[in-house]
Amino acid sequence: MSNFDRRDFVKVTGGLGVAGLTGLAGCSGGPSGDGGGSETTTGGETSDGETTTAADAAANIGLVYGTGGTGDGSFNDQAKQGIEQAVEELDVAYQSAEPDEVSQFSNYQQQFASSTDPNYDLVSCIGYLQADALSESASQYPDQQFQIVDSTVEGDNVASYVFQEHEGSFLTGVLAGKLTTMSFEAGAGATQSDSTNVGFVGGVEGDLIGKFEAGYKAGVKYANDDVDIQTSYVGSFNDPSGGQEAALAMYNSGADIVYHASGNTGTGVFQAAQQKGRFAIGVDRDQSLTKPSYADVILASMVKRVDTAVYNCVKNVVDESFDGGSTTTLGLQDGGVACVYGDELGGDVPEDVKTAVADARQAIIDGDIDVPTDPNDA
């Protein structure tokens, strides 16, 4: 039997048939679908309407989501979109695990890596918080192919995918910096004519989320150097009440617009924006679509193509061209990040503001704007 404690396996979802899941629940080492609070789903329907199971799959994928899990309308859901695209187009099968805590990452990664029924062709690890655990897992399982999204882990059996979050965040900063200096009203939100003030709410403080903050602050200052910027870190990617509290403090201190990079914590930012009649900017996916009940206050989202990273790596595995030992960087130029206007409010954003955002985007691509990655340099 595996030596991993099944109490750690809080939630398991995936695209395997029932037979595949039965094998995983045995002694093969794959995450179990039974036990306290776990959940197992089936899926994997291909383009021809048939269900792909472990036995007939072009590849079997184990996917370890970041803390916060699916349903965040953001980072994890974007990864889910990528693996489901791979199921549909590449005929792969997958099983996924949703840890509640960072301490569970190692267990999930190694359960997938040690599984023999099925054998996982790739273990995809979503989020930079998995890097430390993966460094250990990759060395313990040198023949297992791994992917990490949002960080770089050294190893010939690890394909790393990172993003230029600061570039896309710069554009949201230009948008916020322009709008806070004018009287603007749309949907359920409005700026305050007597205030030039915006905010940033982060999840867990560190180098990665610091890139979001740095780009945003630099973009705001690029738009107008006189705008005040408030910053707060909640300490979690799954604390909506904490996000709401942080954003309310900013709105009460004069902020017109708050940009978040905090996973499901950002749901609280949207709640606060509605409560105070102000605006918010989403992250990772177009959150005016994934969180439609808040579309009347979401000006835009900094979209990060986690789905592209997951899909491309799975495709490389299927094509037998796995790029272990490499780091792939996705930025504005290759569509890895973008500023996408909200579905409900985008049409109300003044054209001169959109032009300023578009011009900044091109200037970054052309190398005329060097966007900082450290908030202290913004």
C-alpha positions as a LaTeX table, in Angstrom:
\begin{tabular}{lrrr}
\hline
Residue & $x$ (\AA) & $y$ (\AA) & $z$ (\AA) \\
\hline
Met1 & 0.00 & 0.00 & 0.00 \\
Ser2 & 1.06 & 3.61 & $-0.42$ \\
Asn3 & 2.54 & 5.22 & 2.67 \\
Phe4 & 0.64 & 8.48 & 2.09 \\
Asp5 & $-2.13$ & 9.37 & 4.53 \\
Arg6 & $-5.47$ & 9.27 & 2.73 \\
Arg7 & $-6.89$ & 11.84 & 5.12 \\
Asp8 & $-4.84$ & 14.37 & 3.16 \\
Phe9 & $-6.76$ & 13.62 & $-0.03$ \\
Val10 & $-9.63$ & 15.97 & 0.54 \\
Lys11 & $-10.99$ & 16.30 & $-2.96$ \\
Val12 & $-10.25$ & 14.40 & $-6.15$ \\
Thr13 & $-11.88$ & 15.13 & $-9.47$ \\
Gly14 & $-11.03$ & 14.10 & $-12.98$ \\
Gly15 & $-11.68$ & 12.69 & $-16.40$ \\
Leu16 & $-11.24$ & 8.99 & $-15.80$ \\
Gly17 & $-13.96$ & 6.41 & $-16.09$ \\
Val18 & $-15.15$ & 4.45 & $-13.06$ \\
Ala19 & $-12.84$ & 1.55 & $-13.82$ \\
Gly20 & $-9.81$ & 3.84 & $-13.78$ \\
Leu21 & $-10.86$ & 5.35 & $-10.49$ \\
Thr22 & $-11.25$ & 1.92 & $-8.93$ \\
Gly23 & $-7.65$ & 1.18 & $-9.78$ \\
Leu24 & $-6.52$ & 4.43 & $-8.24$ \\
Ala25 & $-8.34$ & 3.70 & $-5.02$ \\
Gly26 & $-6.28$ & 0.56 & $-4.58$ \\
Cys27 & $-2.58$ & 0.22 & $-3.77$ \\
Ser28 & $-1.12$ & 1.71 & $-6.95$ \\
Gly29 & $-0.25$ & 5.07 & $-5.42$ \\
Gly30 & $-2.61$ & 7.36 & $-7.33$ \\
Pro31 & $-4.83$ & 9.78 & $-5.37$ \\
Ser32 & $-7.83$ & 8.04 & $-3.93$ \\
Gly33 & $-11.40$ & 9.11 & $-4.60$ \\
Asp34 & $-12.61$ & 7.82 & $-1.24$ \\
Gly35 & $-12.27$ & 9.08 & 2.30 \\
Gly36 & $-13.15$ & 12.22 & 4.21 \\
Gly37 & $-14.78$ & 14.82 & 2.07 \\
Ser38 & $-13.45$ & 13.50 & $-1.21$ \\
Glu39 & $-15.35$ & 13.83 & $-4.46$ \\
Thr40 & $-14.88$ & 11.94 & $-7.71$ \\
Thr41 & $-16.40$ & 12.85 & $-11.05$ \\
Thr42 & $-16.15$ & 11.24 & $-14.45$ \\
Gly43 & $-15.77$ & 12.89 & $-17.80$ \\
Gly44 & $-13.30$ & 12.92 & $-20.67$ \\
Glu45 & $-15.73$ & 13.10 & $-23.56$ \\
Thr46 & $-13.87$ & 13.40 & $-26.84$ \\
Ser47 & $-14.88$ & 15.28 & $-29.98$ \\
Asp48 & $-16.58$ & 12.15 & $-31.37$ \\
Gly49 & $-18.78$ & 11.83 & $-28.28$ \\
Glu50 & $-16.94$ & 8.85 & $-26.79$ \\
Thr51 & $-15.51$ & 8.80 & $-23.27$ \\
Thr52 & $-11.75$ & 8.46 & $-22.96$ \\
Thr53 & $-10.67$ & 6.13 & $-20.15$ \\
Ala54 & $-7.21$ & 5.32 & $-18.83$ \\
Ala55 & $-6.93$ & 2.15 & $-20.90$ \\
Asp56 & $-7.47$ & 3.78 & $-24.31$ \\
Ala57 & $-6.10$ & 7.27 & $-23.65$ \\
Ala58 & $-3.38$ & 8.84 & $-25.76$ \\
Ala59 & $-1.87$ & 9.87 & $-22.41$ \\
Asn60 & $-2.87$ & 9.83 & $-18.76$ \\
Ile61 & $-2.45$ & 13.09 & $-16.89$ \\
Gly62 & $-2.39$ & 13.73 & $-13.15$ \\
Leu63 & $-3.29$ & 17.33 & $-12.33$ \\
Val64 & $-2.64$ & 18.91 & $-8.92$ \\
Tyr65 & $-4.51$ & 22.21 & $-8.60$ \\
Gly66 & $-3.38$ & 25.12 & $-6.48$ \\
Thr67 & $-4.96$ & 25.85 & $-3.11$ \\
Gly68 & $-8.39$ & 27.40 & $-3.51$ \\
Gly69 & $-9.43$ & 24.66 & $-5.93$ \\
Thr70 & $-11.71$ & 24.81 & $-8.92$ \\
Gly71 & $-14.68$ & 27.13 & $-8.92$ \\
Asp72 & $-12.45$ & 30.12 & $-8.23$ \\
Gly73 & $-13.38$ & 31.65 & $-11.59$ \\
Ser74 & $-9.70$ & 32.40 & $-11.93$ \\
Phe75 & $-6.36$ & 30.56 & $-11.89$ \\
Asn76 & $-7.45$ & 26.98 & $-11.19$ \\
Asp77 & $-10.45$ & 27.20 & $-13.49$ \\
Gln78 & $-8.16$ & 28.38 & $-16.26$ \\
Ala79 & $-6.01$ & 25.28 & $-15.75$ \\
Lys80 & $-9.14$ & 23.13 & $-15.82$ \\
Gln81 & $-10.11$ & 24.68 & $-19.15$ \\
Gly82 & $-6.72$ & 23.69 & $-20.55$ \\
Ile83 & $-6.89$ & 20.06 & $-19.47$ \\
Glu84 & $-10.47$ & 19.72 & $-20.67$ \\
Gln85 & $-9.44$ & 21.10 & $-24.06$ \\
Ala86 & $-6.74$ & 18.43 & $-24.14$ \\
Val87 & $-9.30$ & 15.73 & $-23.30$ \\
Glu88 & $-11.51$ & 16.88 & $-26.16$ \\
Glu89 & $-8.85$ & 17.43 & $-28.79$ \\
Leu90 & $-6.05$ & 15.02 & $-27.86$ \\
Asp91 & $-8.03$ & 12.07 & $-26.42$ \\
Val92 & $-6.18$ & 12.10 & $-23.12$ \\
Ala93 & $-7.61$ & 11.09 & $-19.75$ \\
Tyr94 & $-6.90$ & 12.80 & $-16.46$ \\
Gln95 & $-7.46$ & 12.74 & $-12.76$ \\
Ser96 & $-7.09$ & 15.87 & $-10.66$ \\
Ala97 & $-6.57$ & 16.62 & $-6.99$ \\
Glu98 & $-7.52$ & 19.74 & $-5.04$ \\
Pro99 & $-5.32$ & 20.33 & $-1.97$ \\
Asp100 & $-6.56$ & 22.56 & 0.82 \\
Glu101 & $-3.09$ & 23.36 & 2.12 \\
Val102 & 0.46 & 23.73 & 0.80 \\
Ser103 & 1.53 & 20.83 & 3.01 \\
Gln104 & $-0.57$ & 18.46 & 0.87 \\
Phe105 & 1.21 & 19.17 & $-2.43$ \\
Ser106 & 3.98 & 16.62 & $-1.92$ \\
Asn107 & 1.51 & 13.84 & $-1.12$ \\
Tyr108 & $-0.54$ & 14.44 & $-4.26$ \\
Gln109 & 2.45 & 14.81 & $-6.56$ \\
Gln110 & 4.06 & 11.62 & $-5.30$ \\
Gln111 & 0.82 & 9.64 & $-5.31$ \\
Phe112 & 0.45 & 10.38 & $-9.01$ \\
Ala113 & 4.14 & 9.70 & $-9.70$ \\
Ser114 & 4.11 & 6.34 & $-7.92$ \\
Ser115 & 0.88 & 5.13 & $-9.52$ \\
Thr116 & 1.10 & 2.09 & $-11.77$ \\
Asp117 & $-2.58$ & 1.62 & $-12.60$ \\
Pro118 & $-2.74$ & 3.82 & $-14.48$ \\
Asn119 & 0.78 & 5.06 & $-15.08$ \\
Tyr120 & 0.67 & 8.86 & $-15.44$ \\
Asp121 & 2.55 & 10.20 & $-18.45$ \\
Leu122 & 2.55 & 13.70 & $-16.95$ \\
Val123 & 1.94 & 15.17 & $-13.51$ \\
Ser124 & 0.94 & 18.81 & $-13.95$ \\
Cys125 & 1.39 & 21.04 & $-10.90$ \\
Ile126 & $-0.56$ & 24.29 & $-10.93$ \\
Gly127 & 0.87 & 27.24 & $-9.02$ \\
Tyr128 & 4.21 & 28.50 & $-7.75$ \\
Leu129 & 3.47 & 27.29 & $-4.21$ \\
Gln130 & 4.11 & 23.75 & $-5.47$ \\
Ala131 & 7.72 & 24.48 & $-6.43$ \\
Asp132 & 9.39 & 23.35 & $-3.21$ \\
Ala133 & 7.44 & 20.09 & $-3.08$ \\
Leu134 & 8.07 & 19.45 & $-6.77$ \\
Ser135 & 11.83 & 19.91 & $-6.40$ \\
Glu136 & 11.76 & 16.95 & $-4.04$ \\
Ser137 & 9.23 & 14.90 & $-6.00$ \\
Ala138 & 11.08 & 15.34 & $-9.30$ \\
Ser139 & 14.34 & 14.13 & $-7.80$ \\
Gln140 & 12.67 & 11.13 & $-6.15$ \\
Tyr141 & 10.91 & 10.14 & $-9.39$ \\
Pro142 & 13.45 & 10.89 & $-12.15$ \\
Asp143 & 11.54 & 8.87 & $-14.75$ \\
Gln144 & 8.27 & 10.75 & $-14.18$ \\
Gln145 & 7.51 & 13.73 & $-16.42$ \\
Phe146 & 6.30 & 16.79 & $-14.49$ \\
Gln147 & 5.01 & 20.23 & $-15.39$ \\
Ile148 & 4.87 & 23.28 & $-13.16$ \\
Val149 & 2.90 & 26.41 & $-14.02$ \\
Asp150 & 4.00 & 29.75 & $-12.54$ \\
Ser151 & 7.48 & 28.79 & $-11.40$ \\
Thr152 & 10.72 & 27.22 & $-12.52$ \\
Val153 & 11.95 & 23.95 & $-11.05$ \\
Glu154 & 15.32 & 22.59 & $-12.15$ \\
Gly155 & 15.34 & 19.07 & $-13.52$ \\
Asp156 & 15.43 & 17.27 & $-16.86$ \\
Asn157 & 12.04 & 15.76 & $-16.04$ \\
Val158 & 10.32 & 19.09 & $-15.31$ \\
Ala159 & 8.83 & 21.45 & $-17.92$ \\
Ser160 & 8.38 & 24.90 & $-16.39$ \\
Tyr161 & 5.92 & 27.50 & $-17.65$ \\
Val162 & 5.96 & 31.11 & $-16.46$ \\
Phe163 & 4.22 & 34.31 & $-17.49$ \\
Gln164 & 5.02 & 37.99 & $-17.86$ \\
Glu165 & 2.30 & 38.97 & $-15.36$ \\
His166 & 3.85 & 42.38 & $-14.89$ \\
Glu167 & 3.26 & 43.24 & $-18.56$ \\
Gly168 & $-0.47$ & 42.54 & $-18.46$ \\
Ser169 & $-0.77$ & 44.18 & $-15.05$ \\
Phe170 & 0.84 & 47.33 & $-16.42$ \\
Leu171 & $-2.08$ & 47.68 & $-18.82$ \\
Thr172 & $-4.63$ & 47.34 & $-16.02$ \\
Gly173 & $-2.69$ & 50.03 & $-14.19$ \\
Val174 & $-2.93$ & 52.37 & $-17.17$ \\
Leu175 & $-6.68$ & 51.73 & $-17.27$ \\
Ala176 & $-7.13$ & 52.41 & $-13.56$ \\
Gly177 & $-4.79$ & 55.40 & $-13.57$ \\
Lys178 & $-6.71$ & 57.05 & $-16.39$ \\
Leu179 & $-10.23$ & 56.39 & $-15.06$ \\
Thr180 & $-9.55$ & 57.52 & $-11.50$ \\
Thr181 & $-8.67$ & 61.00 & $-12.76$ \\
Met182 & $-12.04$ & 61.52 & $-14.42$ \\
Ser183 & $-15.71$ & 61.33 & $-13.53$ \\
Phe184 & $-16.75$ & 57.93 & $-14.84$ \\
Glu185 & $-19.91$ & 55.98 & $-14.19$ \\
Ala186 & $-20.98$ & 52.59 & $-15.58$ \\
Gly187 & $-22.97$ & 49.63 & $-14.35$ \\
Ala188 & $-23.11$ & 49.69 & $-10.56$ \\
Gly189 & $-19.89$ & 51.65 & $-10.12$ \\
Ala190 & $-18.59$ & 55.19 & $-10.29$ \\
Thr191 & $-15.35$ & 57.05 & $-9.65$ \\
Gln192 & $-15.16$ & 59.91 & $-7.18$ \\
Ser193 & $-14.38$ & 63.19 & $-8.87$ \\
Asp194 & $-12.50$ & 64.49 & $-5.81$ \\
Ser195 & $-10.21$ & 61.46 & $-5.48$ \\
Thr196 & $-7.35$ & 60.02 & $-7.55$ \\
Asn197 & $-6.80$ & 56.80 & $-5.67$ \\
Val198 & $-6.62$ & 53.10 & $-6.60$ \\
Gly199 & $-5.76$ & 49.85 & $-4.81$ \\
Phe200 & $-4.15$ & 46.43 & $-5.19$ \\
Val201 & $-5.10$ & 43.31 & $-3.21$ \\
Gly202 & $-2.69$ & 40.37 & $-3.31$ \\
Gly203 & $-3.10$ & 36.80 & $-2.09$ \\
Val204 & 0.16 & 35.47 & $-0.63$ \\
Glu205 & 3.03 & 37.95 & $-0.67$ \\
Gly206 & 6.08 & 36.86 & $-2.66$ \\
Asp207 & 8.01 & 37.34 & $-5.88$ \\
Leu208 & 5.25 & 36.09 & $-8.17$ \\
Ile209 & 2.37 & 38.20 & $-6.88$ \\
Gly210 & 4.87 & 41.00 & $-6.52$ \\
Lys211 & 5.09 & 41.02 & $-10.32$ \\
Phe212 & 1.35 & 41.77 & $-10.53$ \\
Glu213 & 1.72 & 44.58 & $-8.01$ \\
Ala214 & 4.84 & 46.00 & $-9.67$ \\
Gly215 & 3.30 & 46.09 & $-13.15$ \\
Tyr216 & 0.05 & 47.58 & $-11.89$ \\
Lys217 & 1.75 & 50.32 & $-9.90$ \\
Ala218 & 4.05 & 51.16 & $-12.81$ \\
Gly219 & 1.08 & 51.36 & $-15.18$ \\
Val220 & $-0.83$ & 53.64 & $-12.82$ \\
Lys221 & 2.16 & 55.97 & $-12.52$ \\
Tyr222 & 2.66 & 55.87 & $-16.29$ \\
Ala223 & $-0.91$ & 57.08 & $-16.72$ \\
Asn224 & $-0.71$ & 59.73 & $-14.00$ \\
Asp225 & 2.11 & 60.17 & $-11.51$ \\
Asp226 & $-0.17$ & 61.90 & $-9.01$ \\
Val227 & $-2.43$ & 58.90 & $-8.34$ \\
Asp228 & $-2.20$ & 57.33 & $-4.86$ \\
Ile229 & $-1.91$ & 53.52 & $-4.73$ \\
Gln230 & $-2.94$ & 51.40 & $-1.75$ \\
Thr231 & $-1.63$ & 47.83 & $-1.37$ \\
Ser232 & $-2.72$ & 44.96 & 0.88 \\
Tyr233 & $-1.89$ & 41.24 & 1.07 \\
Val234 & $-4.48$ & 38.94 & 2.62 \\
Gly235 & $-2.17$ & 35.95 & 3.08 \\
Ser236 & $-4.42$ & 33.46 & 1.28 \\
Phe237 & $-5.77$ & 32.67 & $-2.17$ \\
Asn238 & $-9.02$ & 31.34 & $-0.73$ \\
Asp239 & $-10.28$ & 33.94 & 1.75 \\
Pro240 & $-13.11$ & 35.99 & 0.19 \\
Ser241 & $-13.97$ & 37.61 & 3.54 \\
Gly242 & $-10.38$ & 38.76 & 3.88 \\
Gly243 & $-10.43$ & 40.12 & 0.35 \\
Gln244 & $-13.65$ & 41.97 & 1.07 \\
Glu245 & $-12.24$ & 43.49 & 4.23 \\
Ala246 & $-9.06$ & 44.62 & 2.50 \\
Ala247 & $-10.94$ & 46.16 & $-0.43$ \\
Leu248 & $-13.50$ & 47.88 & 1.79 \\
Ala249 & $-10.67$ & 49.56 & 3.67 \\
Met250 & $-9.32$ & 50.85 & 0.36 \\
Tyr251 & $-12.67$ & 52.06 & $-0.94$ \\
Asn252 & $-13.33$ & 53.76 & 2.39 \\
Ser253 & $-9.95$ & 55.49 & 2.03 \\
Gly254 & $-10.88$ & 56.89 & $-1.38$ \\
Ala255 & $-9.97$ & 54.16 & $-3.87$ \\
Asp256 & $-12.03$ & 54.19 & $-7.06$ \\
Ile257 & $-10.68$ & 50.93 & $-8.51$ \\
Val258 & $-9.07$ & 47.87 & $-6.90$ \\
Tyr259 & $-7.12$ & 45.27 & $-8.88$ \\
His260 & $-6.70$ & 41.86 & $-7.26$ \\
Ala261 & $-4.26$ & 39.01 & $-7.81$ \\
Ser262 & $-5.56$ & 36.69 & $-5.14$ \\
Gly263 & $-7.49$ & 33.74 & $-6.58$ \\
Asn264 & $-10.82$ & 33.14 & $-4.86$ \\
Thr265 & $-9.95$ & 35.81 & $-2.30$ \\
Gly266 & $-10.76$ & 38.25 & $-5.09$ \\
Thr267 & $-14.44$ & 37.32 & $-4.87$ \\
Gly268 & $-14.50$ & 39.44 & $-1.74$ \\
Val269 & $-12.98$ & 42.35 & $-3.66$ \\
Phe270 & $-15.89$ & 42.20 & $-6.10$ \\
Gln271 & $-18.36$ & 42.07 & $-3.22$ \\
Ala272 & $-16.79$ & 45.17 & $-1.70$ \\
Ala273 & $-16.90$ & 47.00 & $-5.05$ \\
Gln274 & $-20.63$ & 46.38 & $-5.31$ \\
Gln275 & $-21.17$ & 47.34 & $-1.70$ \\
Lys276 & $-19.41$ & 50.69 & $-2.15$ \\
Gly277 & $-20.47$ & 51.40 & $-5.74$ \\
Arg278 & $-16.90$ & 51.39 & $-7.07$ \\
Phe279 & $-14.94$ & 49.29 & $-9.57$ \\
Ala280 & $-12.67$ & 46.23 & $-9.56$ \\
Ile281 & $-10.29$ & 44.52 & $-11.98$ \\
Gly282 & $-10.13$ & 40.73 & $-12.15$ \\
Val283 & $-7.29$ & 38.33 & $-12.84$ \\
Asp284 & $-6.32$ & 35.16 & $-14.73$ \\
Arg285 & $-9.64$ & 34.76 & $-16.61$ \\
Asp286 & $-12.26$ & 37.23 & $-17.84$ \\
Gln287 & $-13.95$ & 37.38 & $-14.46$ \\
Ser288 & $-16.89$ & 39.37 & $-15.78$ \\
Leu289 & $-17.81$ & 36.03 & $-17.40$ \\
Thr290 & $-16.67$ & 33.60 & $-14.71$ \\
Lys291 & $-18.16$ & 35.74 & $-11.92$ \\
Pro292 & $-21.17$ & 37.17 & $-13.80$ \\
Ser293 & $-22.99$ & 38.35 & $-10.67$ \\
Tyr294 & $-20.23$ & 40.95 & $-10.30$ \\
Ala295 & $-20.02$ & 41.93 & $-13.97$ \\
Asp296 & $-21.56$ & 45.32 & $-13.20$ \\
Val297 & $-18.40$ & 46.39 & $-11.31$ \\
Ile298 & $-15.64$ & 44.48 & $-13.16$ \\
Leu299 & $-13.97$ & 46.91 & $-15.55$ \\
Ala300 & $-11.49$ & 44.43 & $-16.98$ \\
Ser301 & $-9.39$ & 41.39 & $-16.16$ \\
Met302 & $-5.71$ & 40.62 & $-16.59$ \\
Val303 & $-6.08$ & 37.32 & $-18.41$ \\
Lys304 & $-3.28$ & 34.81 & $-17.94$ \\
Arg305 & $-3.35$ & 31.85 & $-20.30$ \\
Val306 & $-2.77$ & 29.06 & $-17.83$ \\
Asp307 & $-4.97$ & 26.96 & $-20.10$ \\
Thr308 & $-2.47$ & 27.42 & $-22.94$ \\
Ala309 & 0.41 & 26.31 & $-20.72$ \\
Val310 & $-1.41$ & 23.16 & $-19.59$ \\
Tyr311 & $-2.67$ & 22.26 & $-23.06$ \\
Asn312 & 0.68 & 22.83 & $-24.79$ \\
Cys313 & 2.57 & 20.69 & $-22.28$ \\
Val314 & 0.05 & 17.85 & $-22.58$ \\
Lys315 & 0.27 & 18.08 & $-26.37$ \\
Asn316 & 4.05 & 17.82 & $-26.16$ \\
Val317 & 3.65 & 14.64 & $-24.11$ \\
Val318 & 1.22 & 13.16 & $-26.63$ \\
Asp319 & 3.56 & 14.13 & $-29.49$ \\
Glu320 & 6.51 & 12.62 & $-27.60$ \\
Ser321 & 8.25 & 16.01 & $-27.58$ \\
Phe322 & 8.11 & 16.72 & $-23.83$ \\
Asp323 & 10.32 & 19.74 & $-23.13$ \\
Gly324 & 11.82 & 18.71 & $-19.80$ \\
Gly325 & 14.52 & 20.95 & $-18.40$ \\
Ser326 & 13.17 & 24.02 & $-20.22$ \\
Thr327 & 11.32 & 27.13 & $-19.12$ \\
Thr328 & 8.66 & 28.56 & $-21.44$ \\
Thr329 & 7.77 & 32.22 & $-20.91$ \\
Leu330 & 4.45 & 33.62 & $-22.15$ \\
Gly331 & 3.92 & 37.39 & $-22.35$ \\
Leu332 & 2.03 & 40.06 & $-24.24$ \\
Gln333 & 3.76 & 39.40 & $-27.54$ \\
Asp334 & 2.69 & 35.75 & $-27.72$ \\
Gly335 & $-0.73$ & 36.17 & $-26.15$ \\
Gly336 & 0.26 & 34.70 & $-22.80$ \\
Val337 & $-1.23$ & 37.67 & $-20.93$ \\
Ala338 & $-3.73$ & 40.38 & $-21.90$ \\
Cys339 & $-5.98$ & 43.11 & $-20.54$ \\
Val340 & $-9.55$ & 42.13 & $-21.45$ \\
Tyr341 & $-12.40$ & 44.59 & $-20.90$ \\
Gly342 & $-15.41$ & 43.47 & $-18.90$ \\
Asp343 & $-18.34$ & 41.97 & $-20.77$ \\
Glu344 & $-20.83$ & 44.45 & $-19.29$ \\
Leu345 & $-18.70$ & 47.55 & $-18.74$ \\
Gly346 & $-16.14$ & 47.38 & $-21.54$ \\
Gly347 & $-18.29$ & 49.30 & $-23.97$ \\
Asp348 & $-18.53$ & 52.22 & $-21.53$ \\
Val349 & $-14.77$ & 52.73 & $-21.17$ \\
Pro350 & $-13.87$ & 55.95 & $-23.05$ \\
Glu351 & $-12.09$ & 55.43 & $-26.36$ \\
Asp352 & $-9.18$ & 57.67 & $-25.40$ \\
Val353 & $-8.55$ & 55.45 & $-22.38$ \\
Lys354 & $-8.65$ & 52.32 & $-24.54$ \\
Thr355 & $-6.23$ & 53.98 & $-26.95$ \\
Ala356 & $-3.83$ & 54.73 & $-24.10$ \\
Val357 & $-3.96$ & 51.08 & $-23.02$ \\
Ala358 & $-3.43$ & 49.83 & $-26.58$ \\
Asp359 & $-0.51$ & 52.21 & $-27.12$ \\
Ala360 & 1.11 & 51.04 & $-23.88$ \\
Arg361 & 0.71 & 47.42 & $-24.96$ \\
Gln362 & 2.50 & 48.07 & $-28.25$ \\
Ala363 & 5.23 & 50.07 & $-26.52$ \\
Ile364 & 5.94 & 47.13 & $-24.19$ \\
Ile365 & 6.08 & 44.69 & $-27.12$ \\
Asp366 & 8.38 & 47.08 & $-29.03$ \\
Gly367 & 10.68 & 47.40 & $-26.02$ \\
Asp368 & 9.97 & 51.09 & $-25.49$ \\
Ile369 & 8.54 & 50.45 & $-22.00$ \\
Asp370 & 10.50 & 48.32 & $-19.55$ \\
Val371 & 8.03 & 47.04 & $-16.96$ \\
Pro372 & 9.48 & 46.36 & $-13.49$ \\
Thr373 & 8.96 & 43.04 & $-11.71$ \\
Asp374 & 9.74 & 44.31 & $-8.20$ \\
Pro375 & 7.15 & 46.56 & $-6.47$ \\
Asn376 & 10.01 & 48.57 & $-4.97$ \\
Asp377 & 11.05 & 49.59 & $-8.48$ \\
Ala378 & 7.60 & 50.66 & $-9.63$ \\
\hline
\end{tabular}
